[in-house]
């Protein structure tokens, strides 16, 4: 059992470009929801609109500027959780800048 769990921990996901982008976007989306739910006990789903990838920047669009300010307050926690999720991808560069628009 110990060997099996060790193998699973060291496995990397092998995805094509489209699936990698989808995983990155989903990871950011879920990280934002998780952190905000943990910190504020509020579900942000109705306020999130989309996630876009522009070079090495991820743009998370919301429909409320006040939410953007709140998200900036939790940037470090969101980014840490997001980077933990994404580092298991086999990407050459996975250090993204995240902006809330």
Biopython code that builds the backbone (N, CA, C, O; Angstrom):
import numpy as np
from Bio.PDB.StructureBuilder import StructureBuilder

atoms = [
    (1, "UNK", "N", (0.820, -1.196, 0.000)),
    (1, "UNK", "CA", (0.000, 0.000, 0.000)),
    (1, "UNK", "C", (0.861, 1.256, 0.000)),
    (1, "UNK", "O", (0.533, 2.234, -0.672)),
    (2, "UNK", "N", (1.928, 1.236, 0.726)),
    (2, "UNK", "CA", (2.813, 2.389, 0.806)),
    (2, "UNK", "C", (3.453, 2.688, -0.544)),
    (2, "UNK", "O", (3.568, 3.850, -0.933)),
    (3, "UNK", "N", (3.868, 1.652, -1.255)),
    (3, "UNK", "CA", (4.474, 1.840, -2.572)),
    (3, "UNK", "C", (3.456, 2.438, -3.536)),
    (3, "UNK", "O", (3.780, 3.336, -4.313)),
    (4, "UNK", "N", (2.231, 1.936, -3.482)),
    (4, "UNK", "CA", (1.176, 2.429, -4.366)),
    (4, "UNK", "C", (0.904, 3.913, -4.124)),
    (4, "UNK", "O", (0.783, 4.669, -5.088)),
    (5, "UNK", "N", (0.808, 4.340, -2.898)),
    (5, "UNK", "CA", (0.548, 5.752, -2.610)),
    (5, "UNK", "C", (1.724, 6.625, -3.031)),
    (5, "UNK", "O", (1.529, 7.755, -3.478)),
    (6, "UNK", "N", (2.931, 6.115, -2.893)),
    (6, "UNK", "CA", (4.115, 6.860, -3.313)),
    (6, "UNK", "C", (4.120, 7.042, -4.825)),
    (6, "UNK", "O", (4.482, 8.111, -5.317)),
    (7, "UNK", "N", (3.731, 6.032, -5.554)),
    (7, "UNK", "CA", (3.671, 6.133, -7.011)),
    (7, "UNK", "C", (2.627, 7.170, -7.415)),
    (7, "UNK", "O", (2.878, 7.976, -8.311)),
    (8, "UNK", "N", (1.483, 7.164, -6.782)),
    (8, "UNK", "CA", (0.431, 8.121, -7.107)),
    (8, "UNK", "C", (0.854, 9.550, -6.822)),
    (8, "UNK", "O", (0.488, 10.460, -7.566)),
    (9, "UNK", "N", (1.611, 9.763, -5.768)),
    (9, "UNK", "CA", (2.071, 11.104, -5.437)),
    (9, "UNK", "C", (3.028, 11.642, -6.488)),
    (9, "UNK", "O", (3.061, 12.847, -6.737)),
    (10, "UNK", "N", (3.809, 10.759, -7.109)),
    (10, "UNK", "CA", (4.819, 11.189, -8.066)),
    (10, "UNK", "C", (4.330, 11.162, -9.505)),
    (10, "UNK", "O", (5.096, 11.471, -10.418)),
    (11, "UNK", "N", (3.090, 10.807, -9.726)),
    (11, "UNK", "CA", (2.550, 10.782, -11.083)),
    (11, "UNK", "C", (2.288, 12.195, -11.562)),
    (11, "UNK", "O", (1.856, 13.061, -10.801)),
    (12, "UNK", "N", (2.558, 12.407, -12.831)),
    (12, "UNK", "CA", (2.259, 13.689, -13.442)),
    (12, "UNK", "C", (1.166, 13.470, -14.465)),
    (12, "UNK", "O", (1.065, 12.400, -15.066)),
    (13, "UNK", "N", (0.348, 14.492, -14.660)),
    (13, "UNK", "CA", (-0.684, 14.407, -15.675)),
    (13, "UNK", "C", (-0.064, 14.709, -17.032)),
    (13, "UNK", "O", (0.718, 15.650, -17.172)),
    (14, "UNK", "N", (-0.412, 13.917, -18.014)),
    (14, "UNK", "CA", (0.071, 14.140, -19.371)),
    (14, "UNK", "C", (-1.125, 14.541, -20.223)),
    (14, "UNK", "O", (-1.934, 13.704, -20.622)),
    (15, "UNK", "N", (-1.220, 15.838, -20.493)),
    (15, "UNK", "CA", (-2.375, 16.382, -21.179)),
    (15, "UNK", "C", (-1.926, 17.127, -22.423)),
    (15, "UNK", "O", (-0.808, 17.639, -22.484)),
    (16, "UNK", "N", (-2.812, 17.185, -23.419)),
    (16, "UNK", "CA", (-2.496, 18.007, -24.577)),
    (16, "UNK", "C", (-2.708, 19.481, -24.206)),
    (16, "UNK", "O", (-3.115, 19.795, -23.088)),
    (17, "UNK", "N", (-2.432, 20.368, -25.147)),
    (17, "UNK", "CA", (-2.460, 21.796, -24.838)),
    (17, "UNK", "C", (-3.852, 22.275, -24.389)),
    (17, "UNK", "O", (-3.965, 23.028, -23.422)),
    (18, "UNK", "N", (-4.897, 21.844, -25.082)),
    (18, "UNK", "CA", (-6.243, 22.287, -24.735)),
    (18, "UNK", "C", (-6.658, 21.785, -23.351)),
    (18, "UNK", "O", (-7.258, 22.526, -22.572)),
    (19, "UNK", "N", (-6.344, 20.549, -23.055)),
    (19, "UNK", "CA", (-6.700, 20.004, -21.751)),
    (19, "UNK", "C", (-5.871, 20.652, -20.643)),
    (19, "UNK", "O", (-6.367, 20.861, -19.536)),
    (20, "UNK", "N", (-4.620, 20.967, -20.937)),
    (20, "UNK", "CA", (-3.786, 21.664, -19.949)),
    (20, "UNK", "C", (-4.360, 23.036, -19.631)),
    (20, "UNK", "O", (-4.439, 23.429, -18.467)),
    (21, "UNK", "N", (-4.758, 23.761, -20.668)),
    (21, "UNK", "CA", (-5.347, 25.085, -20.451)),
    (21, "UNK", "C", (-6.631, 24.981, -19.651)),
    (21, "UNK", "O", (-6.874, 25.790, -18.756)),
    (22, "UNK", "N", (-7.445, 24.003, -19.963)),
    (22, "UNK", "CA", (-8.692, 23.812, -19.226)),
    (22, "UNK", "C", (-8.400, 23.484, -17.761)),
    (22, "UNK", "O", (-9.072, 23.995, -16.866)),
    (23, "UNK", "N", (-7.407, 22.640, -17.515)),
    (23, "UNK", "CA", (-7.043, 22.296, -16.145)),
    (23, "UNK", "C", (-6.531, 23.517, -15.387)),
    (23, "UNK", "O", (-6.856, 23.701, -14.213)),
    (24, "UNK", "N", (-5.741, 24.345, -16.044)),
    (24, "UNK", "CA", (-5.216, 25.564, -15.415)),
    (24, "UNK", "C", (-6.356, 26.509, -15.055)),
    (24, "UNK", "O", (-6.418, 27.022, -13.938)),
    (25, "UNK", "N", (-7.253, 26.734, -16.004)),
    (25, "UNK", "CA", (-8.387, 27.627, -15.756)),
    (25, "UNK", "C", (-9.279, 27.103, -14.635)),
    (25, "UNK", "O", (-9.702, 27.855, -13.757)),
    (26, "UNK", "N", (-9.552, 25.817, -14.677)),
    (26, "UNK", "CA", (-10.399, 25.212, -13.655)),
    (26, "UNK", "C", (-9.737, 25.263, -12.289)),
    (26, "UNK", "O", (-10.401, 25.484, -11.276)),
    (27, "UNK", "N", (-8.439, 25.060, -12.263)),
    (27, "UNK", "CA", (-7.707, 25.104, -10.992)),
    (27, "UNK", "C", (-7.771, 26.484, -10.364)),
    (27, "UNK", "O", (-7.955, 26.607, -9.153)),
    (28, "UNK", "N", (-7.621, 27.519, -11.173)),
    (28, "UNK", "CA", (-7.722, 28.883, -10.641)),
    (28, "UNK", "C", (-9.143, 29.156, -10.155)),
    (28, "UNK", "O", (-9.341, 29.675, -9.056)),
    (29, "UNK", "N", (-10.120, 28.808, -10.969)),
    (29, "UNK", "CA", (-11.531, 29.018, -10.613)),
    (29, "UNK", "C", (-11.837, 28.359, -9.280)),
    (29, "UNK", "O", (-12.403, 28.991, -8.388)),
    (30, "UNK", "N", (-11.463, 27.085, -9.138)),
    (30, "UNK", "CA", (-11.744, 26.350, -7.910)),
    (30, "UNK", "C", (-10.944, 26.875, -6.722)),
    (30, "UNK", "O", (-11.441, 26.875, -5.596)),
    (31, "UNK", "N", (-9.728, 27.317, -6.956)),
    (31, "UNK", "CA", (-8.914, 27.873, -5.877)),
    (31, "UNK", "C", (-9.550, 29.139, -5.316)),
    (31, "UNK", "O", (-9.583, 29.343, -4.102)),
    (32, "UNK", "N", (-10.052, 29.982, -6.206)),
    (32, "UNK", "CA", (-10.728, 31.210, -5.775)),
    (32, "UNK", "C", (-11.958, 30.857, -4.939)),
    (32, "UNK", "O", (-12.175, 31.421, -3.866)),
    (33, "UNK", "N", (-12.749, 29.928, -5.440)),
    (33, "UNK", "CA", (-13.959, 29.532, -4.702)),
    (33, "UNK", "C", (-13.615, 28.945, -3.335)),
    (33, "UNK", "O", (-14.252, 29.280, -2.336)),
    (34, "UNK", "N", (-12.617, 28.077, -3.288)),
    (34, "UNK", "CA", (-12.238, 27.433, -2.025)),
    (34, "UNK", "C", (-11.733, 28.435, -0.995)),
    (34, "UNK", "O", (-12.147, 28.401, 0.164)),
    (35, "UNK", "N", (-10.838, 29.326, -1.416)),
    (35, "UNK", "CA", (-10.269, 30.293, -0.482)),
    (35, "UNK", "C", (-11.343, 31.251, 0.022)),
    (35, "UNK", "O", (-11.411, 31.539, 1.217)),
    (36, "UNK", "N", (-12.166, 31.736, -0.871)),
    (36, "UNK", "CA", (-13.185, 32.697, -0.456)),
    (36, "UNK", "C", (-14.223, 32.040, 0.443)),
    (36, "UNK", "O", (-14.707, 32.661, 1.389)),
    (37, "UNK", "N", (-14.563, 30.808, 0.160)),
    (37, "UNK", "CA", (-15.513, 30.089, 0.999)),
    (37, "UNK", "C", (-14.925, 29.851, 2.385)),
    (37, "UNK", "O", (-15.622, 29.959, 3.394)),
    (38, "UNK", "N", (-13.650, 29.530, 2.422)),
    (38, "UNK", "CA", (-12.978, 29.291, 3.705)),
    (38, "UNK", "C", (-12.831, 30.580, 4.517)),
    (38, "UNK", "O", (-13.064, 30.586, 5.725)),
    (39, "UNK", "N", (-12.448, 31.655, 3.857)),
    (39, "UNK", "CA", (-12.169, 32.908, 4.557)),
    (39, "UNK", "C", (-13.425, 33.710, 4.898)),
    (39, "UNK", "O", (-13.536, 34.255, 5.996)),
    (40, "UNK", "N", (-14.358, 33.779, 3.968)),
    (40, "UNK", "CA", (-15.528, 34.645, 4.126)),
    (40, "UNK", "C", (-16.840, 33.873, 4.262)),
    (40, "UNK", "O", (-17.878, 34.449, 4.587)),
    (41, "UNK", "N", (-16.782, 32.583, 4.014)),
    (41, "UNK", "CA", (-17.974, 31.736, 4.050)),
    (41, "UNK", "C", (-19.042, 32.232, 3.061)),
    (41, "UNK", "O", (-20.237, 32.246, 3.359)),
    (42, "UNK", "N", (-18.563, 32.639, 1.873)),
    (42, "UNK", "CA", (-19.437, 33.124, 0.811)),
    (42, "UNK", "C", (-19.090, 32.384, -0.479)),
    (42, "UNK", "O", (-17.918, 32.227, -0.820)),
    (43, "UNK", "N", (-20.115, 31.935, -1.184)),
    (43, "UNK", "CA", (-19.921, 31.290, -2.476)),
    (43, "UNK", "C", (-19.837, 32.360, -3.560)),
    (43, "UNK", "O", (-20.789, 33.112, -3.768)),
    (44, "UNK", "N", (-18.715, 32.428, -4.240)),
    (44, "UNK", "CA", (-18.505, 33.449, -5.267)),
    (44, "UNK", "C", (-18.986, 33.037, -6.654)),
    (44, "UNK", "O", (-18.859, 33.815, -7.599)),
    (45, "UNK", "N", (-19.518, 31.870, -6.793)),
    (45, "UNK", "CA", (-19.898, 31.368, -8.111)),
    (45, "UNK", "C", (-20.732, 32.357, -8.919)),
    (45, "UNK", "O", (-20.462, 32.522, -10.109)),
    (46, "UNK", "N", (-21.721, 33.018, -8.343)),
    (46, "UNK", "CA", (-22.514, 33.957, -9.151)),
    (46, "UNK", "C", (-21.730, 35.179, -9.647)),
    (46, "UNK", "O", (-22.166, 35.855, -10.578)),
    (47, "UNK", "N", (-20.589, 35.461, -9.037)),
    (47, "UNK", "CA", (-19.820, 36.654, -9.391)),
    (47, "UNK", "C", (-18.693, 36.378, -10.374)),
    (47, "UNK", "O", (-18.165, 37.309, -10.982)),
    (48, "UNK", "N", (-18.318, 35.124, -10.538)),
    (48, "UNK", "CA", (-17.239, 34.779, -11.454)),
    (48, "UNK", "C", (-17.791, 34.632, -12.862)),
    (48, "UNK", "O", (-18.834, 34.014, -13.073)),
    (49, "UNK", "N", (-17.073, 35.213, -13.831)),
    (49, "UNK", "CA", (-17.533, 35.197, -15.208)),
    (49, "UNK", "C", (-16.679, 34.266, -16.066)),
    (49, "UNK", "O", (-17.207, 33.373, -16.728)),
    (50, "UNK", "N", (-15.352, 34.474, -16.056)),
    (50, "UNK", "CA", (-14.494, 33.667, -16.922)),
    (50, "UNK", "C", (-13.040, 33.736, -16.469)),
    (50, "UNK", "O", (-12.651, 34.582, -15.663)),
    (51, "UNK", "N", (-12.251, 32.812, -17.019)),
    (51, "UNK", "CA", (-10.798, 32.808, -16.823)),
    (51, "UNK", "C", (-10.172, 32.750, -18.210)),
    (51, "UNK", "O", (-10.538, 31.914, -19.036)),
    (52, "UNK", "N", (-9.225, 33.648, -18.452)),
    (52, "UNK", "CA", (-8.517, 33.673, -19.736)),
    (52, "UNK", "C", (-7.027, 33.552, -19.483)),
    (52, "UNK", "O", (-6.517, 33.996, -18.454)),
    (53, "UNK", "N", (-6.343, 32.947, -20.434)),
    (53, "UNK", "CA", (-4.890, 32.839, -20.361)),
    (53, "UNK", "C", (-4.301, 33.744, -21.435)),
    (53, "UNK", "O", (-4.584, 33.581, -22.622)),
    (54, "UNK", "N", (-3.489, 34.689, -21.010)),
    (54, "UNK", "CA", (-2.768, 35.592, -21.909)),
    (54, "UNK", "C", (-1.282, 35.486, -21.567)),
    (54, "UNK", "O", (-0.830, 36.035, -20.562)),
    (55, "UNK", "N", (-0.543, 34.792, -22.392)),
    (55, "UNK", "CA", (0.871, 34.502, -22.159)),
    (55, "UNK", "C", (1.036, 33.813, -20.814)),
    (55, "UNK", "O", (0.570, 32.687, -20.641)),
    (56, "UNK", "N", (1.681, 34.456, -19.873)),
    (56, "UNK", "CA", (1.851, 33.838, -18.549)),
    (56, "UNK", "C", (0.981, 34.541, -17.495)),
    (56, "UNK", "O", (1.273, 34.491, -16.301)),
    (57, "UNK", "N", (-0.073, 35.186, -17.953)),
    (57, "UNK", "CA", (-0.999, 35.872, -17.054)),
    (57, "UNK", "C", (-2.378, 35.229, -17.157)),
    (57, "UNK", "O", (-2.882, 34.966, -18.249)),
    (58, "UNK", "N", (-2.963, 34.988, -16.013)),
    (58, "UNK", "CA", (-4.335, 34.493, -15.963)),
    (58, "UNK", "C", (-5.241, 35.640, -15.552)),
    (58, "UNK", "O", (-4.996, 36.305, -14.546)),
    (59, "UNK", "N", (-6.271, 35.866, -16.322)),
    (59, "UNK", "CA", (-7.218, 36.935, -16.039)),
    (59, "UNK", "C", (-8.518, 36.310, -15.569)),
    (59, "UNK", "O", (-9.174, 35.584, -16.315)),
    (60, "UNK", "N", (-8.881, 36.590, -14.347)),
    (60, "UNK", "CA", (-10.144, 36.109, -13.800)),
    (60, "UNK", "C", (-11.120, 37.274, -13.831)),
    (60, "UNK", "O", (-10.927, 38.279, -13.147)),
    (61, "UNK", "N", (-12.157, 37.131, -14.625)),
    (61, "UNK", "CA", (-13.138, 38.203, -14.786)),
    (61, "UNK", "C", (-14.310, 37.969, -13.846)),
    (61, "UNK", "O", (-14.847, 36.866, -13.754)),
    (62, "UNK", "N", (-14.694, 39.037, -13.150)),
    (62, "UNK", "CA", (-15.867, 38.998, -12.278)),
    (62, "UNK", "C", (-16.857, 40.057, -12.753)),
    (62, "UNK", "O", (-16.533, 40.900, -13.590)),
    (63, "UNK", "N", (-18.049, 40.000, -12.213)),
    (63, "UNK", "CA", (-19.036, 41.008, -12.588)),
    (63, "UNK", "C", (-19.238, 42.048, -11.492)),
    (63, "UNK", "O", (-20.256, 42.739, -11.452)),
    (64, "UNK", "N", (-18.236, 42.148, -10.593)),
    (64, "UNK", "CA", (-18.370, 43.083, -9.480)),
    (64, "UNK", "C", (-16.982, 43.589, -9.067)),
    (64, "UNK", "O", (-16.157, 42.795, -8.614)),
    (65, "UNK", "N", (-16.709, 44.873, -9.211)),
    (65, "UNK", "CA", (-15.399, 45.421, -8.836)),
    (65, "UNK", "C", (-15.065, 45.254, -7.356)),
    (65, "UNK", "O", (-13.893, 45.133, -7.000)),
    (66, "UNK", "N", (-16.065, 45.247, -6.502)),
    (66, "UNK", "CA", (-15.810, 45.041, -5.071)),
    (66, "UNK", "C", (-15.275, 43.641, -4.798)),
    (66, "UNK", "O", (-14.445, 43.451, -3.909)),
    (67, "UNK", "N", (-15.743, 42.681, -5.548)),
    (67, "UNK", "CA", (-15.239, 41.314, -5.421)),
    (67, "UNK", "C", (-13.768, 41.267, -5.828)),
    (67, "UNK", "O", (-12.974, 40.561, -5.206)),
    (68, "UNK", "N", (-13.407, 42.008, -6.855)),
    (68, "UNK", "CA", (-12.002, 42.057, -7.285)),
    (68, "UNK", "C", (-11.104, 42.561, -6.161)),
    (68, "UNK", "O", (-10.018, 42.024, -5.940)),
    (69, "UNK", "N", (-11.558, 43.594, -5.453)),
    (69, "UNK", "CA", (-10.782, 44.111, -4.324)),
    (69, "UNK", "C", (-10.633, 43.067, -3.232)),
    (69, "UNK", "O", (-9.552, 42.900, -2.667)),
    (70, "UNK", "N", (-11.710, 42.371, -2.938)),
    (70, "UNK", "CA", (-11.653, 41.308, -1.928)),
    (70, "UNK", "C", (-10.710, 40.188, -2.368)),
    (70, "UNK", "O", (-9.946, 39.661, -1.560)),
    (71, "UNK", "N", (-10.765, 39.831, -3.642)),
    (71, "UNK", "CA", (-9.890, 38.776, -4.148)),
    (71, "UNK", "C", (-8.416, 39.178, -4.051)),
    (71, "UNK", "O", (-7.553, 38.345, -3.778)),
    (72, "UNK", "N", (-8.146, 40.445, -4.274)),
    (72, "UNK", "CA", (-6.758, 40.921, -4.149)),
    (72, "UNK", "C", (-6.246, 40.795, -2.717)),
    (72, "UNK", "O", (-5.054, 40.585, -2.498)),
    (73, "UNK", "N", (-7.135, 40.921, -1.759)),
    (73, "UNK", "CA", (-6.728, 40.753, -0.359)),
    (73, "UNK", "C", (-6.285, 39.316, -0.062)),
    (73, "UNK", "O", (-5.435, 39.085, 0.798)),
    (74, "UNK", "N", (-6.862, 38.370, -0.772)),
    (74, "UNK", "CA", (-6.542, 36.958, -0.562)),
    (74, "UNK", "C", (-5.649, 36.394, -1.667)),
    (74, "UNK", "O", (-5.574, 35.180, -1.853)),
    (75, "UNK", "N", (-4.982, 37.272, -2.389)),
    (75, "UNK", "CA", (-4.169, 36.858, -3.532)),
    (75, "UNK", "C", (-3.165, 35.770, -3.156)),
    (75, "UNK", "O", (-3.053, 34.762, -3.853)),
    (76, "UNK", "N", (-2.442, 35.966, -2.067)),
    (76, "UNK", "CA", (-1.393, 35.010, -1.690)),
    (76, "UNK", "C", (-1.956, 33.615, -1.423)),
    (76, "UNK", "O", (-1.380, 32.618, -1.858)),
    (77, "UNK", "N", (-3.053, 33.546, -0.725)),
    (77, "UNK", "CA", (-3.666, 32.244, -0.432)),
    (77, "UNK", "C", (-4.202, 31.589, -1.701)),
    (77, "UNK", "O", (-4.053, 30.383, -1.898)),
    (78, "UNK", "N", (-4.819, 32.385, -2.547)),
    (78, "UNK", "CA", (-5.346, 31.858, -3.807)),
    (78, "UNK", "C", (-4.210, 31.343, -4.666)),
    (78, "UNK", "O", (-4.286, 30.247, -5.222)),
    (79, "UNK", "N", (-3.156, 32.139, -4.773)),
    (79, "UNK", "CA", (-2.035, 31.754, -5.624)),
    (79, "UNK", "C", (-1.328, 30.509, -5.093)),
    (79, "UNK", "O", (-0.930, 29.647, -5.876)),
    (80, "UNK", "N", (-1.172, 30.406, -3.810)),
    (80, "UNK", "CA", (-0.528, 29.234, -3.223)),
    (80, "UNK", "C", (-1.331, 27.974, -3.511)),
    (80, "UNK", "O", (-0.766, 26.967, -3.939)),
    (81, "UNK", "N", (-2.609, 28.013, -3.288)),
    (81, "UNK", "CA", (-3.465, 26.858, -3.561)),
    (81, "UNK", "C", (-3.467, 26.530, -5.049)),
    (81, "UNK", "O", (-3.374, 25.361, -5.425)),
    (82, "UNK", "N", (-3.569, 27.533, -5.886)),
    (82, "UNK", "CA", (-3.549, 27.338, -7.331)),
    (82, "UNK", "C", (-2.233, 26.707, -7.794)),
    (82, "UNK", "O", (-2.241, 25.763, -8.584)),
    (83, "UNK", "N", (-1.126, 27.218, -7.313)),
    (83, "UNK", "CA", (0.172, 26.687, -7.751)),
    (83, "UNK", "C", (0.385, 25.249, -7.288)),
    (83, "UNK", "O", (1.038, 24.473, -7.986)),
    (84, "UNK", "N", (-0.148, 24.882, -6.132)),
    (84, "UNK", "CA", (-0.069, 23.487, -5.684)),
    (84, "UNK", "C", (-0.807, 22.569, -6.649)),
    (84, "UNK", "O", (-0.348, 21.464, -6.939)),
    (85, "UNK", "N", (-1.935, 23.024, -7.137)),
    (85, "UNK", "CA", (-2.722, 22.214, -8.065)),
    (85, "UNK", "C", (-2.037, 22.094, -9.422)),
    (85, "UNK", "O", (-2.041, 21.022, -10.028)),
    (86, "UNK", "N", (-1.459, 23.171, -9.894)),
    (86, "UNK", "CA", (-0.917, 23.213, -11.247)),
    (86, "UNK", "C", (0.490, 22.619, -11.353)),
    (86, "UNK", "O", (0.887, 22.178, -12.432)),
    (87, "UNK", "N", (1.228, 22.599, -10.283)),
    (87, "UNK", "CA", (2.619, 22.136, -10.389)),
    (87, "UNK", "C", (2.728, 20.671, -10.775)),
    (87, "UNK", "O", (3.790, 20.230, -11.216)),
    (88, "UNK", "N", (1.655, 19.907, -10.620)),
    (88, "UNK", "CA", (1.686, 18.508, -11.022)),
    (88, "UNK", "C", (1.538, 18.308, -12.521)),
    (88, "UNK", "O", (1.750, 17.205, -13.024)),
    (89, "UNK", "N", (1.178, 19.358, -13.233)),
    (89, "UNK", "CA", (1.132, 19.275, -14.692)),
    (89, "UNK", "C", (2.550, 19.255, -15.229)),
    (89, "UNK", "O", (3.472, 19.784, -14.609)),
    (90, "UNK", "N", (2.708, 18.657, -16.354)),
    (90, "UNK", "CA", (4.036, 18.602, -16.967)),
    (90, "UNK", "C", (4.222, 19.835, -17.850)),
    (90, "UNK", "O", (4.301, 19.727, -19.074)),
    (91, "UNK", "N", (4.292, 20.996, -17.223)),
    (91, "UNK", "CA", (4.473, 22.252, -17.935)),
    (91, "UNK", "C", (5.892, 22.740, -17.758)),
    (91, "UNK", "O", (6.485, 22.589, -16.690)),
    (92, "UNK", "N", (6.436, 23.329, -18.815)),
    (92, "UNK", "CA", (7.778, 23.889, -18.704)),
    (92, "UNK", "C", (7.766, 25.127, -17.821)),
    (92, "UNK", "O", (8.714, 25.400, -17.085)),
    (93, "UNK", "N", (6.672, 25.865, -17.914)),
    (93, "UNK", "CA", (6.564, 27.104, -17.146)),
    (93, "UNK", "C", (5.183, 27.168, -16.532)),
    (93, "UNK", "O", (4.191, 27.264, -17.255)),
    (94, "UNK", "N", (5.100, 27.118, -15.250)),
    (94, "UNK", "CA", (3.781, 27.160, -14.619)),
    (94, "UNK", "C", (3.692, 28.257, -13.571)),
    (94, "UNK", "O", (2.820, 28.207, -12.703)),
    (95, "UNK", "N", (4.552, 29.222, -13.630)),
    (95, "UNK", "CA", (4.508, 30.344, -12.711)),
    (95, "UNK", "C", (3.715, 31.471, -13.370)),
    (95, "UNK", "O", (4.266, 32.275, -14.122)),
    (96, "UNK", "N", (2.419, 31.516, -13.078)),
    (96, "UNK", "CA", (1.535, 32.481, -13.702)),
    (96, "UNK", "C", (1.295, 33.672, -12.785)),
    (96, "UNK", "O", (1.324, 33.553, -11.560)),
    (97, "UNK", "N", (1.063, 34.805, -13.397)),
    (97, "UNK", "CA", (0.584, 35.970, -12.678)),
    (97, "UNK", "C", (-0.935, 35.941, -12.781)),
    (97, "UNK", "O", (-1.483, 35.653, -13.846)),
    (98, "UNK", "N", (-1.603, 36.231, -11.701)),
    (98, "UNK", "CA", (-3.068, 36.212, -11.696)),
    (98, "UNK", "C", (-3.569, 37.631, -11.489)),
    (98, "UNK", "O", (-3.131, 38.339, -10.582)),
    (99, "UNK", "N", (-4.499, 38.031, -12.351)),
    (99, "UNK", "CA", (-5.104, 39.363, -12.230)),
    (99, "UNK", "C", (-6.619, 39.198, -12.198)),
    (99, "UNK", "O", (-7.194, 38.349, -12.879)),
    (100, "UNK", "N", (-7.234, 40.033, -11.389)),
    (100, "UNK", "CA", (-8.684, 40.023, -11.271)),
    (100, "UNK", "C", (-9.234, 41.247, -11.973)),
    (100, "UNK", "O", (-8.899, 42.379, -11.622)),
    (101, "UNK", "N", (-10.082, 41.018, -12.969)),
    (101, "UNK", "CA", (-10.638, 42.140, -13.742)),
    (101, "UNK", "C", (-12.154, 42.118, -13.685)),
    (101, "UNK", "O", (-12.806, 42.981, -14.273)),
]
sb = StructureBuilder()
sb.init_structure("model")
sb.init_model(0)
sb.init_chain("A")
sb.init_seg("    ")
for serial, (resi, resn, name, xyz) in enumerate(atoms, 1):
    if name == "N":
        sb.init_residue(resn, " ", resi, " ")
    sb.init_atom(name, np.array(xyz, "f"), 0.0, 1.0, " ", f" {name:<3s}", serial, name[0])
structure = sb.get_structure()
